[in-house]
Amino acid sequence: MSRLAKKPIMIPEKVEVKQDGDNLTITGPLGTLSRNFKRDIKITVVDGSIQVETTRNSLDVRALVGTYASLIKNMIKGVTEGFTKKLIIEGTGYRAKLSGNSIILSLGYSHDVPMEVPEGIKAEVKDETLTLTGTDNELVGQFAANIRAKRPPEPYKGKGVRYSDEVIERKQGKKAVT
């Protein structure tokens, strides 16, 4: 069994947890998150904590226990603090702008790339930085990855879309023969 799943997950004061069969709903100051879990994993809510246990001892169920504990912790963190991803857009003429509920990216192509912002994510553009915030860690991370995939950073000049904490290994390029 996972070490993460052995420890009970503490529920903060402002968070309310409801369990309805396989569905776990967590409500907090920033919103509500809900997720279905497998029947083979038993989730119990007792006295301000959540305990995750297996009901049968098989390899696939034991592998999921730690994952489910992490998902529950992320749900609690999402409804209390939220998640933020910052993307930096680097390059001459590369920019992003908000237009209604979509982001329009100019990434050096012959056309602009519009991307619809999913419900539950708030986007903000300031200078060359695009900030995505939301309560669902998976949704924020996947949308940030989709934006980055439109023009990943290249290793010679560093142009493209990268995460703010991402380090790009730069290559030297060609040298003139003398």
C-alpha positions in Angstrom: 0.0 0.0 0.0 1.1 3.5 -0.8 2.7 5.6 2.0 0.5 8.5 0.9 -2.6 6.4 1.5 -1.6 5.2 4.9 -1.8 8.7 6.4 -5.2 10.3 6.8 -6.0 13.4 4.7 -6.9 16.3 6.9 -9.9 18.4 5.9 -9.5 22.1 6.6 -12.2 24.1 8.4 -13.8 25.8 5.4 -14.1 22.6 3.4 -17.1 20.4 3.2 -16.8 16.8 2.0 -19.8 14.7 0.8 -19.7 11.1 -0.3 -22.4 9.6 -2.3 -21.5 6.0 -3.3 -18.5 6.2 -5.6 -18.8 10.0 -6.0 -16.8 12.3 -3.7 -17.8 16.0 -3.7 -15.6 18.6 -2.0 -16.9 22.2 -1.5 -14.7 25.1 -0.4 -14.4 28.9 -0.6 -13.3 28.8 -4.3 -15.8 26.3 -5.6 -16.9 22.7 -5.8 -15.1 19.7 -7.3 -16.5 16.2 -7.8 -15.0 12.9 -8.9 -16.0 9.3 -9.3 -13.7 6.7 -7.7 -13.5 2.9 -8.3 -15.5 0.6 -6.1 -12.4 -1.4 -5.2 -11.0 1.5 -3.2 -12.8 2.5 0.0 -12.9 6.2 0.9 -14.2 7.0 4.4 -14.8 10.5 5.9 -14.4 10.5 9.6 -13.9 13.3 12.1 -12.3 15.9 9.9 -10.2 13.5 7.9 -10.4 11.2 4.8 -9.0 7.7 4.8 -8.3 5.8 1.6 -8.0 2.0 1.7 -8.1 -1.0 -0.6 -10.9 -3.5 -0.4 -9.1 -6.3 -2.3 -5.4 -7.0 -2.7 -4.7 -6.9 -6.4 -1.9 -5.1 -8.2 -4.0 -2.6 -10.1 -6.0 -1.6 -7.0 -2.8 -1.2 -4.9 -1.4 1.0 -7.7 -4.4 3.3 -7.6 -4.5 3.9 -3.8 -1.7 6.5 -3.8 -3.1 8.1 -6.9 -6.5 8.5 -5.4 -5.0 10.0 -2.2 -3.1 12.5 -4.3 -6.3 13.4 -6.3 -8.2 14.0 -3.1 -5.4 16.2 -1.7 -5.4 18.2 -5.0 -9.2 18.6 -4.8 -8.9 20.0 -1.3 -6.0 22.3 -2.3 -8.0 23.4 -5.4 -11.1 24.5 -3.5 -9.1 26.3 -0.8 -6.1 27.9 -2.6 -6.5 27.1 -6.3 -3.9 26.3 -8.9 -1.9 28.7 -11.1 0.2 28.1 -14.2 2.2 30.9 -15.8 3.3 30.7 -19.4 5.8 33.0 -20.9 5.5 33.9 -24.6 8.9 34.7 -26.1 9.8 35.8 -29.6 9.5 38.7 -32.0 5.8 39.4 -32.7 4.7 36.5 -30.4 1.8 37.6 -28.2 -1.5 36.6 -26.6 -4.6 38.6 -26.1 -8.0 37.9 -24.5 -11.1 38.2 -26.6 -14.3 37.3 -24.7 -13.9 33.7 -23.6 -11.0 32.9 -25.8 -7.3 33.5 -26.1 -5.9 34.6 -29.4 -2.3 33.6 -29.9 0.1 35.2 -32.4 2.9 32.7 -32.6 4.7 33.4 -35.9 2.3 31.4 -38.1 0.5 33.0 -41.0 -2.7 33.1 -38.9 -3.6 33.7 -35.3 -4.4 30.6 -33.2 -7.7 31.0 -31.2 -8.1 28.8 -28.1 -11.4 28.6 -26.1 -10.8 29.0 -22.4 -12.5 26.0 -20.6 -15.2 26.7 -18.0 -13.5 26.9 -14.5 -10.3 28.6 -15.7 -9.6 32.3 -15.5 -7.0 33.6 -17.9 -5.1 36.8 -17.6 -2.5 38.3 -20.0 0.1 40.8 -18.8 3.0 41.8 -21.1 4.4 38.5 -22.3 3.0 36.4 -19.4 -0.2 34.4 -19.6 -1.5 33.3 -16.2 -4.1 30.5 -15.9 -5.9 30.0 -12.6 -8.6 27.5 -11.5 -9.7 25.0 -8.9 -9.1 21.8 -10.9 -5.4 20.9 -11.2 -5.9 18.6 -14.1 -7.9 21.1 -16.1 -5.5 24.0 -15.6 -2.4 21.8 -16.3 -3.9 20.3 -19.5 -5.0 23.7 -20.9 -1.5 25.1 -20.2 0.0 22.1 -21.9 -2.3 22.6 -24.9 -1.2 26.2 -25.2 2.4 25.3 -24.9 2.0 22.6 -27.6 1.0 25.3 -30.2 4.6 26.6 -30.3 7.1 24.8 -27.9 10.3 26.6 -27.1 13.1 26.0 -29.5 16.7 25.5 -28.2 18.6 28.0 -30.3 16.9 31.3 -29.6 14.4 30.2 -26.9 11.4 31.4 -29.0 8.0 29.9 -28.2 5.7 29.3 -25.3 7.2 28.0 -22.0 6.3 27.6 -18.4 7.7 30.3 -16.1 9.7 27.8 -14.1 10.9 25.8 -17.2 14.6 26.0 -18.1 15.4 25.7 -21.8 18.8 24.1 -22.5 20.3 26.4 -25.2 22.3 25.1 -28.0 25.2 27.0 -29.4 24.4 27.0 -33.2 26.7 26.9 -36.1 30.2 28.4 -36.0 32.0 30.1 -38.8 34.9 28.2 -40.2 38.1 30.3 -40.3 
